[in-house]
Amino acid sequence: MLETLRTSAARTARRSALGLIGILTLTVGLGFLTAALWIFLVTIADSLTAAVVVGSAYVGIGLILLALATARNAEPRMHVRPERPMTTRMDVLVGIAVAFLEGLGAGLGSRPRHSGRKRPDEV
């Protein structure tokens, strides 16, 4: 059990480290892309227009992410199975025997009953 816990902790630490490095790399890449967009926009328009376009893009992306984060259906629902009582071999055998006896009783009950008397047409 302790080994499983260590393995799980190591796996979680590895995922966390890779996630952190990924977020840092994306942030640096986003900075370079913003700078490239700024340079491009300044060449075709003035710096005020470039600032408005870049700022609007960031505000728009931020609002979309906020809307996704606050949506009520954003949380995944956990499907919980109802707990079943543990069954033993004896429980299974008793269930089979009860089912057999109920079936036998139903079969015997559906037979025509003979009272020992002869029918009137058999005289």
Summary of the structure (lengths in Angstrom):
residues: 123
radius of gyration: 37.7
end to end distance: 83.7
largest distance: 120.5
contacts: 197
relative contact order: 0.03
helix: 76%
strand: 0%
